[in-house]
Amino acid sequence: MPLTPDDLGSLVKKERKALGLTQAELALTSGTGMRFISDLENGKPTCQIGKTLTVLKTLGIRLTMSSPRSPGSE
């Protein structure tokens, strides 16, 4: 099942709280704004991917990607 913006936002919020961080602290630590953190946690689908990846890295969340094609299938 594909990951949705809501799923990602819930994970970010869960990890932030587990680390005992406020939204303001996460924003400061990740170099983003508090509004961005709020939008991300609320599943806003238009959040910037670069900032999102920075927040994930700040929280220690690892993102894995895979291609539907196997190597050499072209």
C-alpha positions in Angstrom: 0.0 0.0 0.0 1.4 3.4 -0.9 2.5 5.9 1.7 0.2 8.9 1.9 1.0 12.5 3.1 -1.2 11.7 6.2 0.9 8.6 7.0 4.1 10.5 6.7 2.7 13.3 8.9 1.6 10.9 11.5 5.1 9.3 11.6 6.8 12.7 11.9 4.5 13.7 14.7 5.0 10.4 16.6 8.8 10.5 16.3 8.9 14.2 17.3 6.9 13.5 20.4 8.9 10.4 21.2 12.1 12.6 21.2 10.3 15.1 23.5 10.5 17.9 20.9 8.0 20.6 20.3 7.1 21.7 16.8 9.1 24.9 17.3 12.2 22.9 18.5 12.0 20.6 15.5 11.6 23.5 13.1 14.7 25.2 14.6 16.7 22.0 14.6 15.8 21.2 11.0 16.1 24.7 9.7 12.5 24.9 8.7 9.6 27.0 9.9 7.0 26.0 12.5 4.3 26.4 10.0 6.0 23.9 7.7 6.2 21.3 10.6 2.6 21.8 11.3 1.6 21.4 7.7 3.8 18.3 7.3 2.3 16.7 10.5 -1.2 17.5 9.2 -0.5 15.6 6.0 -0.5 18.6 3.6 0.2 17.0 0.2 2.1 20.0 -1.2 4.9 20.2 1.4 8.3 20.7 -0.3 10.2 17.4 -0.7 13.6 18.9 0.2 12.4 20.3 3.5 10.5 17.1 4.2 13.6 15.0 3.7 15.6 17.3 6.0 13.0 16.9 8.7 13.0 13.1 8.3 16.8 13.1 8.6 16.7 15.3 11.7 14.3 12.9 13.3 16.4 9.9 12.3 13.7 8.5 10.0 15.2 6.5 7.2 13.4 6.5 3.8 13.8 3.6 1.5 12.9 3.6 -2.2 12.7 0.9 -4.7 12.1 0.8 -8.4 9.4 -1.3 -10.0 12.0 -2.4 -12.5 14.7 -4.7 -11.6 18.3 -3.9 -12.7 18.9 -4.6 -16.4 15.3 -4.9 -17.3 15.5 -2.1 -19.9 
